[in-house]
Structure formats: structure tokens, C-alpha cells
Amino acid sequence: MRVKGLALLLVLLLAACGGNPAAIRVWIDVPLNPTHLNEVQTVMIEGHAASPAGVAEVVVSVNGTVIATIDSPTLSGGLAAFQTSFTPTGPGEYTIQAIATGSNGEVSAPDYTMVVVGTKPDAIPVDPGEPTHTPVFTAMPTATLVPPPEAPTVNFWADPAAIEAGQCTTLYWETANVQRVEFGGSTQPLSGSYYDCMCSAQTYPLTVTYNDGSQETFRVTVEVSGVCATPTAPPDTTAPAPPTLLKPINGSNLACTADVILRWEATTDASGISQYRVQVERHTGDNNWNAVPGSVFTVSGETNLTLAVECGFSYRFRVRAVDGAGNQGGWSDWFTFVITLG
């Protein structure tokens, strides 16, 4: 019979009938304290928790190591029930601890029970007049005091603790008998490391949650001397792509006019575009192309060129880009157009 659990339930019922609201409590029903096992086997752990504000979670640990965190444990008869299990690693003593946290953040006092594996109670003496028999060992509650859990330990350091700018260090932490370790914004193993390189001094926090739910933050500062060299960007040796021509439309016939606007699309480059170069040629119908006066033209900051033309000539033009590093791109295709006589 789960005497401890029923007794606490009675206390809670009496408090609900007119006393002050009970603080958050947690108790382990199974296994009894202490329980003796002849050999290693899986141990079921069951218990309850109660709080006027509701129970948010129950954390169960064995010998200081968390084995289960039960979030929002199931309600049964107004109590929050929890259940888990563990398998001892070999003969010895195993202290099971449970701590409950209420929905209002209140943390209970821990409850303990002990499981002893491989240690048997003294055999019951046999009356010489009675038939000889093999005694049967069963788990019996005793008045043995349960020793308190071991004190938590936390070690947090950097090696090396001082470096030159641009060099690296390793942060180490070693903990025992704690519930949780957080580093870099996430939960980490109870013992671990972190490698980092830096150009200026850095302070690293390590937050430890103890088995009673309290927290403490430890900090390590790595000192850095000197400054990191500014990396030099490699020179730009990539030429820009040829521009795409727009107007006059390739192969078009234009009415007699004094000038025509040549247009093309802007091209891009990592070093920017410093200028465009426009080559223009013409002929009078004999397909003997000759450069117009002033060709090749240079255009900066624009993607168009106003060209003086004469009626009765066939014209063609093409464009290339030059980037800010002086790389000259390839020519575009030719666009041709005709300025008619009338």
C-alpha cells in the first residue's frame, strides 16, 4: 500500500476544506525506501505531485543524473501522476530523486528513495526443530536513513585563456550532480567543449541548472592582444559581359533625319562599369563599311549615344563595356539600320 502517497493526499484534502492552500509537493510511491534487489533488473518509478497552481513538470534523477523530465504530468483524482523507469548498471546503491515545478514556477522540496542491488538483509535464523528451508528475500521497508545527494560541482575554463588576435582557444566545462547545462543558447552535455577563433576579447557564459531547479551563470573571458589583419581582396580580372543592344531595332529603316539615338541595356560587374565604347560604321549601298567620324565613341554614366547621321546611308553599331578595374569586355553583336532619302 502506498502509505506515503495516501497520507499526503489526506493532508491536501484537509487543506482544501478550510486550511491554507498547500505548497507544491512531490512524493515517490514506487519503489519503497529502501528496496533490495538480488540482481540487476529494470526498476519502475511511480509517484505523484500536487500544487494549487497546477504541476508543470516533474524531474526524476538517479544518483544526481537526470533520467526523465515529465512535462504536464497526467492528472488523476486532482493529483499529477508520473511514471518512468531505469535499469541499474550493476550492484550498488541508487538514490532516486523527484522534484516538481508548479505552473507558477514554484519548485518543490525533493523526495528520495533508495534501491540497493546485490545487498541482501541478514537471513532469518531457523529453529533447529523446524524443517530446513531456503529463506526468501523480499523488499522490506526499514528505518534506514537515505543519505543526501552529492553536492554539485562545476568547472568552466578556457585553454589558452589569452591569445593573439586571429588565434583560437577551446572552452571546457565539467559538471556533476546537476540537472542541465546551457551554452551558446542551447542545452549541452554535462561535460563538453567549444572551439572558437577571435579578433577581440570575448566573454562566454555557461548557465547551470541545479537539481533543486535553481540556476547559476558562470563566465570565462578570453583576453586577446593585437588586431586581426584586414584581408586584401584579390584583384578583379574578370571582364564585364557585352551589353544588349536595344534601338534602333536591328534591320530597321528610318526616315531621313539629322541624328539618331543609339540605346543599349546596362551591364553589371563586381567593380562597377566605368564606361561604354560605341563603334559605328556606314556605307552608301556598296557594303564597304567605313568608320564614321569620331568612332569609337566613349560614353560614361549613360546607356545611350546621340549619333549625327546622313540620309541615304546604311549604318551599323556595336557596344562594349569597361569595368572599374579597367577590364574591357567583348563587343556586342552588330545592329544595322538605314536612313532613307525621303
C-alpha positions as CSV (number, residue, x, y, z in Angstrom):
1,M,0.0,0.0,0.0
2,R,1.4,3.4,-0.9
3,V,1.2,4.8,2.6
4,K,3.3,8.0,2.0
5,G,1.1,9.0,-1.0
6,L,-2.2,8.4,0.8
7,A,-1.0,10.4,3.8
8,L,-0.1,13.4,1.7
9,L,-3.4,13.2,-0.2
10,L,-5.2,13.3,3.2
11,V,-3.2,16.4,4.1
12,L,-4.2,18.1,0.8
13,L,-7.9,17.2,1.2
14,L,-7.9,18.7,4.7
15,A,-6.2,21.9,3.5
16,A,-8.8,22.2,0.7
17,C,-11.6,22.0,3.3
18,G,-10.6,25.3,5.0
19,G,-6.9,25.5,5.7
20,N,-4.3,27.4,3.8
21,P,-3.5,26.2,0.2
22,A,-0.8,23.5,0.3
23,A,2.6,24.4,-1.2
24,I,3.8,22.2,-4.1
25,R,4.7,18.7,-3.0
26,V,6.1,15.7,-4.7
27,W,6.5,12.1,-3.5
28,I,7.7,8.8,-4.8
29,D,5.3,5.8,-4.3
30,V,7.3,3.1,-6.1
31,P,9.8,1.8,-5.2
32,L,9.6,1.8,-1.4
33,N,12.5,3.2,0.5
34,P,14.8,1.2,0.6
35,T,14.2,-1.6,-1.9
36,H,16.6,-4.5,-2.0
37,L,17.2,-6.4,-5.3
38,N,19.1,-9.6,-5.6
39,E,20.2,-8.9,-9.1
40,V,20.1,-6.2,-11.8
41,Q,16.6,-5.6,-13.2
42,T,14.5,-2.7,-14.5
43,V,13.0,-0.6,-11.7
44,M,9.7,1.1,-12.2
45,I,9.4,4.6,-10.7
46,E,5.9,6.0,-9.9
47,G,4.8,8.9,-7.9
48,H,2.5,11.9,-7.6
49,A,2.8,15.7,-7.2
50,A,0.3,18.3,-6.2
51,S,0.1,22.1,-6.3
52,P,-2.8,24.6,-6.0
53,A,-1.4,26.3,-9.2
54,G,-1.0,23.0,-11.1
55,V,2.1,21.0,-11.9
56,A,4.2,22.0,-14.9
57,E,6.9,19.3,-14.8
58,V,8.5,16.6,-12.7
59,V,12.2,15.9,-13.0
60,V,13.5,12.4,-11.9
61,S,17.2,11.7,-11.4
62,V,19.3,8.8,-10.2
63,N,22.5,9.4,-8.3
64,G,22.4,13.1,-9.4
65,T,21.9,12.3,-13.2
66,V,18.5,13.3,-14.7
67,I,16.8,10.3,-16.3
68,A,13.4,11.8,-17.2
69,T,11.6,15.2,-17.4
70,I,7.9,14.7,-17.4
71,D,6.1,17.8,-18.8
72,S,2.5,18.5,-17.8
73,P,2.1,15.1,-15.9
74,T,-1.3,13.4,-16.2
75,L,-3.9,14.5,-13.6
76,S,-5.6,11.7,-11.7
77,G,-8.1,12.5,-8.9
78,G,-6.7,16.0,-8.6
79,L,-3.1,14.8,-8.4
80,A,-0.5,14.8,-11.1
81,A,0.8,11.3,-11.6
82,F,4.2,10.5,-13.1
83,Q,5.9,7.3,-14.2
84,T,9.3,6.3,-15.6
85,S,11.9,3.5,-15.1
86,F,15.7,2.9,-15.0
87,T,18.0,-0.1,-15.1
88,P,20.9,-0.2,-12.6
89,T,24.3,-0.6,-14.2
90,G,25.4,-3.1,-11.6
91,P,25.5,-3.9,-7.8
92,G,25.4,-0.9,-5.5
93,E,23.2,1.8,-4.1
94,Y,21.0,4.0,-6.3
95,T,19.3,7.2,-4.9
96,I,16.2,8.2,-6.8
97,Q,15.1,11.8,-6.5
98,A,12.0,13.6,-7.7
99,I,11.5,17.4,-7.9
100,A,8.2,19.1,-9.1
101,T,7.8,22.6,-10.6
102,G,4.4,24.3,-10.4
103,S,2.8,26.2,-13.2
104,N,3.6,29.3,-11.2
105,G,7.3,28.5,-11.2
106,E,7.4,27.3,-7.6
107,V,9.8,24.4,-7.0
108,S,9.1,21.6,-4.5
109,A,11.4,20.1,-2.0
110,P,12.9,16.9,-3.4
111,D,11.7,13.4,-2.4
112,Y,14.1,10.5,-2.2
113,T,14.0,6.7,-2.2
114,M,16.9,4.2,-2.4
115,V,17.3,0.9,-4.4
116,V,20.1,-1.4,-3.3
117,V,21.3,-4.1,-5.8
118,G,23.1,-7.2,-4.7
119,T,23.0,-6.5,-0.9
120,K,20.7,-8.9,1.0
121,P,19.4,-8.5,4.5
122,D,20.5,-10.9,7.1
123,A,18.9,-14.4,6.8
124,I,16.2,-15.1,9.4
125,P,17.6,-17.7,11.9
126,V,16.0,-21.2,11.6
127,D,14.7,-23.1,14.6
128,P,16.6,-26.4,14.7
129,G,13.4,-28.3,15.3
130,E,11.8,-26.9,12.1
131,P,12.4,-28.4,8.6
132,T,15.4,-26.8,6.8
133,H,14.3,-24.4,4.1
134,T,15.9,-21.7,1.9
135,P,15.0,-18.2,3.1
136,V,13.2,-16.0,0.6
137,F,14.5,-12.4,0.5
138,T,11.8,-9.7,-0.2
139,A,12.0,-5.9,-0.3
140,M,11.0,-4.7,3.2
141,P,10.8,-1.1,4.3
142,T,13.3,-0.2,7.0
143,A,14.2,2.8,9.1
144,T,17.5,3.3,7.3
145,L,18.2,7.0,6.7
146,V,18.7,7.9,3.0
147,P,22.0,9.9,2.6
148,P,21.6,13.3,0.9
149,P,22.6,13.6,-2.7
150,E,26.2,14.5,-3.5
151,A,27.0,18.3,-3.8
152,P,27.1,19.7,-7.4
153,T,30.4,20.5,-9.0
154,V,31.0,23.0,-11.9
155,N,34.4,23.7,-13.6
156,F,34.5,26.1,-16.6
157,W,37.7,27.4,-18.2
158,A,39.5,28.3,-21.4
159,D,42.8,26.9,-22.7
160,P,44.6,29.1,-23.6
161,A,42.9,31.9,-21.7
162,A,44.9,34.6,-23.6
163,I,45.7,34.6,-27.3
164,E,46.9,36.8,-30.2
165,A,44.3,38.3,-32.5
166,G,43.2,35.7,-35.1
167,Q,44.3,32.8,-33.0
168,C,41.9,30.2,-31.4
169,T,41.1,28.8,-28.0
170,T,38.9,26.0,-26.5
171,L,36.3,26.4,-23.8
172,Y,35.9,23.4,-21.5
173,W,33.2,22.6,-18.9
174,E,32.9,19.7,-16.5
175,T,29.9,19.3,-14.2
176,A,28.4,16.7,-11.9
177,N,25.2,16.3,-9.9
178,V,23.4,19.0,-11.8
179,Q,20.2,18.9,-13.9
180,R,21.1,20.9,-17.0
181,V,23.9,22.9,-18.7
182,E,23.3,25.6,-21.3
183,F,26.0,27.2,-23.5
184,G,25.6,29.2,-26.7
185,G,21.8,29.4,-26.4
186,S,21.2,25.6,-26.2
187,T,21.3,22.6,-23.9
188,Q,24.7,20.9,-23.9
189,P,26.2,17.7,-22.4
190,L,27.1,17.9,-18.7
191,S,30.7,17.9,-19.8
192,G,31.9,19.3,-23.1
193,S,34.0,21.8,-25.1
194,Y,33.7,24.6,-27.6
195,Y,36.4,25.8,-30.1
196,D,36.5,29.4,-31.3
197,C,38.8,31.9,-33.0
198,M,38.5,35.6,-32.4
199,C,40.0,39.1,-33.1
200,S,38.9,40.7,-29.9
201,A,38.3,39.7,-26.2
202,Q,35.2,37.6,-25.6
203,T,33.2,36.7,-22.5
204,Y,31.4,33.3,-22.6
205,P,28.5,32.4,-20.2
206,L,27.7,28.9,-19.0
207,T,24.3,28.5,-17.2
208,V,23.9,25.6,-14.9
209,T,20.5,24.4,-13.5
210,Y,20.9,22.5,-10.2
211,N,18.8,19.6,-9.2
212,D,16.6,21.8,-7.0
213,G,15.7,23.9,-10.0
214,S,17.9,27.0,-9.2
215,Q,20.3,28.4,-11.7
216,E,23.7,29.9,-11.7
217,T,25.7,31.5,-14.6
218,F,29.5,31.1,-14.8
219,R,31.6,33.3,-17.1
220,V,35.0,33.0,-18.7
221,T,36.8,35.9,-20.5
222,V,39.4,35.2,-23.2
223,E,41.9,38.0,-23.5
224,V,43.1,39.0,-27.0
225,S,46.1,41.1,-27.8
226,G,46.8,42.8,-31.1
227,V,44.4,43.2,-34.1
228,C,43.5,40.9,-36.9
229,A,44.9,41.8,-40.3
230,T,42.4,43.1,-42.8
231,P,42.2,40.6,-45.7
232,T,43.1,42.0,-49.0
233,A,40.6,41.4,-51.7
234,P,42.1,39.7,-54.8
235,P,42.3,42.0,-57.9
236,D,39.3,41.9,-60.3
237,T,40.4,40.3,-63.6
238,T,37.0,39.4,-64.9
239,A,35.8,41.4,-67.9
240,P,32.1,42.6,-68.0
241,A,29.6,40.9,-70.3
242,P,28.7,42.5,-73.6
243,P,25.7,44.9,-73.4
244,T,22.4,44.0,-75.1
245,L,21.5,46.5,-77.9
246,L,18.0,48.0,-77.9
247,K,17.5,50.7,-80.6
248,P,17.3,51.4,-83.4
249,I,15.9,47.9,-83.9
250,N,18.2,45.7,-85.9
251,G,17.4,45.9,-89.7
252,S,15.0,48.9,-89.4
253,N,14.5,51.7,-92.0
254,L,14.3,55.2,-90.5
255,A,13.0,58.4,-92.2
256,C,15.6,61.0,-93.2
257,T,16.8,62.8,-90.0
258,A,19.8,64.6,-88.7
259,D,20.5,62.4,-85.7
260,V,19.6,59.0,-84.2
261,I,19.8,57.9,-80.5
262,L,21.6,54.6,-80.1
263,R,20.5,52.7,-76.9
264,W,21.6,49.5,-75.1
265,E,21.0,47.8,-71.7
266,A,23.3,48.5,-68.8
267,T,25.6,45.6,-67.8
268,T,26.9,44.8,-64.4
269,D,30.3,43.9,-62.9
270,A,31.8,43.4,-59.4
271,S,34.0,46.5,-59.9
272,G,31.2,48.6,-61.5
273,I,31.1,49.9,-65.1
274,S,33.3,52.9,-65.8
275,Q,32.4,53.5,-69.5
276,Y,30.9,52.1,-72.6
277,R,32.6,52.2,-76.0
278,V,30.5,52.5,-79.2
279,Q,31.8,51.6,-82.6
280,V,29.8,52.9,-85.6
281,E,30.3,52.3,-89.3
282,R,28.4,53.2,-92.5
283,H,28.3,52.7,-96.3
284,T,26.3,54.1,-99.3
285,G,25.0,50.7,-100.6
286,D,28.2,49.0,-101.7
287,N,28.6,47.1,-98.3
288,N,32.0,48.7,-97.9
289,W,31.8,49.6,-94.3
290,N,33.8,52.6,-93.0
291,A,34.1,54.1,-89.6
292,V,32.0,57.3,-89.1
293,P,34.0,60.3,-87.9
294,G,34.7,60.1,-84.2
295,S,34.2,56.3,-83.9
296,V,35.0,54.7,-81.5
297,F,32.9,56.9,-79.1
298,T,33.2,56.8,-75.3
299,V,30.1,57.1,-73.1
300,S,30.3,57.4,-69.3
301,G,27.4,57.1,-66.9
302,E,24.8,56.7,-69.7
303,T,23.4,53.8,-71.9
304,N,22.7,55.9,-75.0
305,L,24.6,57.9,-77.6
306,T,23.1,60.6,-79.9
307,L,24.7,60.0,-83.4
308,A,24.7,62.5,-86.2
309,V,23.6,60.7,-89.5
310,E,23.2,61.5,-93.1
311,C,20.3,60.4,-95.3
312,G,20.8,57.7,-97.8
313,F,23.4,55.8,-95.7
314,S,23.3,52.3,-94.1
315,Y,24.7,52.3,-90.5
316,R,25.7,49.6,-88.0
317,F,26.9,49.9,-84.4
318,R,28.0,47.7,-81.5
319,V,29.0,48.4,-77.8
320,R,31.5,47.0,-75.3
321,A,31.8,47.8,-71.5
322,V,34.8,48.7,-69.4
323,D,34.6,47.9,-65.7
324,G,36.1,50.0,-62.8
325,A,39.2,47.8,-62.7
326,G,40.0,48.5,-66.3
327,N,38.8,45.2,-67.7
328,Q,37.4,45.6,-71.2
329,G,34.5,43.3,-72.2
330,G,33.8,41.8,-75.6
331,W,31.8,43.6,-78.3
332,S,28.1,43.0,-78.6
333,D,26.6,41.8,-81.9
334,W,26.1,44.5,-84.7
335,F,22.7,46.2,-85.1
336,T,22.1,47.7,-88.6
337,F,19.7,50.4,-89.7
338,V,19.1,52.6,-92.8
339,I,18.5,56.3,-93.1
340,T,16.3,56.8,-96.2
341,L,16.5,59.7,-98.6
342,G,12.9,60.7,-98.1
